[in-house]
Amino acid sequence: LPWPSSPSSMDVESQVAHEVARRWWGVIAPDPSTRALVDGIAWYLQSRVVERVFDQVYLREAYGAETVRFFGGRVPMAFPGLLRSRWTAGLDHSRHSLALGTLERYLGWPALQVALRAAATGARTRPLTRADIEQRMAAATGQDLAWFFDVAFDAAKRIDYAVVSVTTEAGGT
């Protein structure tokens, strides 16, 4: 990474980063909820990697440039002036990757990084379930995350965010 021939859409880098993150998790339980969670974790992690790669290659903060695809989606044309962030483009692969972005804002990146490392450690030797991942992440952060996992990673439940109110105050000088 990165290949000189890849466009500023970072498509190639995104796919490689996702696959590396997915394989890093090792043995995953065959149930669909755990597979969806691990796939979401892989998309979340690729958004962090691609953002760093874009910053280093183009010397600008972004996840990628806005693109239009032609010829059945096979030929991308990037618009370098229209940059996207990982919050607007990188986490949109799954509900789970968006939820992990929310968890990052709640815990902070350093704490989430420790939690993900702790959760992935066990996946090398035996299949992990969603409950295993939740327990390992909770133990690593020292916080009860059941309330979050119950809503964010249960396909039967719907997450709906809203800004309830906004207040402003005059700042002192």
C-alpha positions as CSV (number, residue, x, y, z in Angstrom):
1,L,0.0,0.0,0.0
2,P,-0.5,2.4,-1.7
3,W,-0.1,1.5,-5.4
4,P,0.8,4.4,-7.6
5,S,-1.9,3.4,-10.1
6,S,-4.7,3.5,-7.6
7,P,-7.0,6.5,-7.8
8,S,-7.6,8.9,-5.0
9,S,-10.8,7.0,-4.3
10,M,-8.5,4.5,-2.4
11,D,-10.6,1.5,-3.6
12,V,-7.7,-0.9,-3.8
13,E,-6.3,0.1,-0.4
14,S,-9.8,-0.2,1.2
15,Q,-10.3,-3.7,0.0
16,V,-6.8,-4.8,1.0
17,A,-7.1,-3.2,4.5
18,H,-10.5,-4.8,5.0
19,E,-9.2,-8.3,4.1
20,V,-6.1,-7.9,6.3
21,A,-8.2,-6.8,9.2
22,R,-10.7,-9.6,8.6
23,R,-8.0,-12.3,8.6
24,W,-6.3,-10.8,11.7
25,W,-9.3,-12.0,13.7
26,G,-8.5,-15.6,13.1
27,V,-11.2,-18.2,14.0
28,I,-14.7,-16.8,14.1
29,A,-17.8,-18.7,15.3
30,P,-20.0,-19.7,12.3
31,D,-23.2,-18.0,13.6
32,P,-24.3,-15.0,11.4
33,S,-24.3,-12.4,14.2
34,T,-20.7,-13.0,15.1
35,R,-19.6,-13.0,11.4
36,A,-21.5,-9.8,10.8
37,L,-19.8,-8.2,13.9
38,V,-16.3,-9.3,12.8
39,D,-16.9,-8.1,9.3
40,G,-18.1,-4.7,10.8
41,I,-14.9,-4.6,12.9
42,A,-12.9,-5.2,9.7
43,W,-14.6,-2.4,7.9
44,Y,-14.2,-0.1,10.9
45,L,-10.4,-0.8,11.0
46,Q,-10.0,-0.4,7.3
47,S,-11.5,3.1,7.6
48,R,-8.7,4.0,10.1
49,V,-6.0,2.6,7.8
50,V,-7.3,4.1,4.6
51,E,-7.6,7.5,6.3
52,R,-3.9,7.4,7.3
53,V,-2.8,6.2,3.9
54,F,-4.7,9.0,2.2
55,D,-3.2,11.5,4.6
56,Q,0.3,10.3,3.8
57,V,-0.1,10.0,0.0
58,Y,-2.0,13.2,-0.7
59,L,-0.8,15.3,2.3
60,R,-4.4,16.2,3.1
61,E,-6.8,14.8,5.8
62,A,-9.5,12.7,4.2
63,Y,-10.6,9.1,3.6
64,G,-10.8,9.5,-0.1
65,A,-12.0,11.7,-2.9
66,E,-15.6,11.8,-4.2
67,T,-15.8,9.5,-7.2
68,V,-18.2,8.7,-10.0
69,R,-18.1,5.3,-11.7
70,F,-18.5,4.6,-15.4
71,F,-18.9,1.5,-17.5
72,G,-20.8,-0.6,-15.0
73,G,-18.9,0.7,-12.0
74,R,-15.5,-0.5,-13.4
75,V,-13.9,2.8,-14.2
76,P,-13.8,5.4,-11.3
77,M,-13.2,9.1,-11.9
78,A,-12.1,10.9,-8.8
79,F,-12.7,14.5,-7.9
80,P,-9.7,15.5,-5.7
81,G,-11.4,18.8,-4.7
82,L,-14.3,16.9,-3.1
83,L,-12.9,15.0,-0.2
84,R,-14.7,12.5,2.0
85,S,-13.9,11.6,5.6
86,R,-14.0,8.2,7.1
87,W,-17.1,9.4,9.1
88,T,-19.0,10.2,5.8
89,A,-17.6,7.4,3.6
90,G,-15.4,4.9,5.4
91,L,-17.8,3.6,7.9
92,D,-20.8,3.2,5.6
93,H,-20.2,-0.5,4.8
94,S,-22.3,-1.9,7.5
95,R,-24.4,-1.1,10.6
96,H,-21.7,-2.7,12.7
97,S,-18.9,-0.5,11.4
98,L,-21.0,2.6,12.1
99,A,-21.7,1.3,15.6
100,L,-17.9,0.9,16.2
101,G,-17.4,4.5,15.1
102,T,-19.9,5.4,17.8
103,L,-18.1,3.2,20.3
104,E,-14.9,5.0,19.4
105,R,-16.4,8.4,20.1
106,Y,-17.7,7.0,23.5
107,L,-14.6,5.2,24.7
108,G,-11.9,7.1,22.7
109,W,-9.6,5.5,20.2
110,P,-6.9,4.4,22.6
111,A,-9.4,2.5,24.8
112,L,-11.2,1.0,21.8
113,Q,-7.8,-0.1,20.3
114,V,-6.9,-2.0,23.6
115,A,-10.4,-3.5,23.7
116,L,-10.2,-4.8,20.1
117,R,-6.8,-6.2,20.6
118,A,-8.0,-8.0,23.8
119,A,-11.0,-9.4,21.9
120,A,-9.0,-10.6,18.9
121,T,-6.4,-12.4,21.1
122,G,-8.7,-15.2,21.9
123,A,-9.8,-15.7,18.2
124,R,-6.4,-17.3,17.4
125,T,-7.1,-20.4,19.4
126,R,-10.9,-21.0,19.3
127,P,-14.0,-19.6,17.7
128,L,-15.3,-16.5,19.4
129,T,-19.0,-15.7,19.8
130,R,-20.5,-12.2,19.9
131,A,-20.7,-12.6,23.7
132,D,-17.0,-13.5,23.9
133,I,-16.1,-10.4,22.0
134,E,-18.3,-8.3,24.2
135,Q,-16.9,-9.7,27.5
136,R,-13.3,-9.3,26.3
137,M,-13.8,-5.7,25.3
138,A,-15.7,-4.9,28.5
139,A,-12.9,-6.5,30.6
140,A,-10.2,-4.6,28.6
141,T,-12.0,-1.2,29.1
142,G,-13.2,-1.8,32.6
143,Q,-16.7,-0.8,31.5
144,D,-20.0,-2.7,31.1
145,L,-20.7,-2.6,27.4
146,A,-23.7,-4.9,27.4
147,W,-26.1,-2.0,27.0
148,F,-24.3,-1.0,23.8
149,F,-23.8,-4.5,22.3
150,D,-27.4,-5.4,23.0
151,V,-28.7,-2.6,20.8
152,A,-25.9,-2.0,18.3
153,F,-25.1,-5.5,17.3
154,D,-28.5,-7.1,17.4
155,A,-30.0,-7.2,13.9
156,A,-33.5,-7.3,15.3
157,K,-33.1,-4.0,17.1
158,R,-33.0,-0.6,15.4
159,I,-30.7,2.2,16.3
160,D,-32.0,5.7,15.7
161,Y,-30.0,8.8,16.6
162,A,-31.4,12.2,17.0
163,V,-30.1,15.6,18.3
164,V,-32.7,16.5,20.9
165,S,-31.5,20.1,21.5
166,V,-28.7,22.5,21.0
167,T,-27.8,25.4,23.2
168,T,-25.3,28.1,22.7
169,E,-23.7,30.5,25.1
170,A,-21.7,33.6,24.6
171,G,-18.0,32.9,25.2
172,G,-15.9,35.2,27.3
173,T,-12.7,36.7,26.1
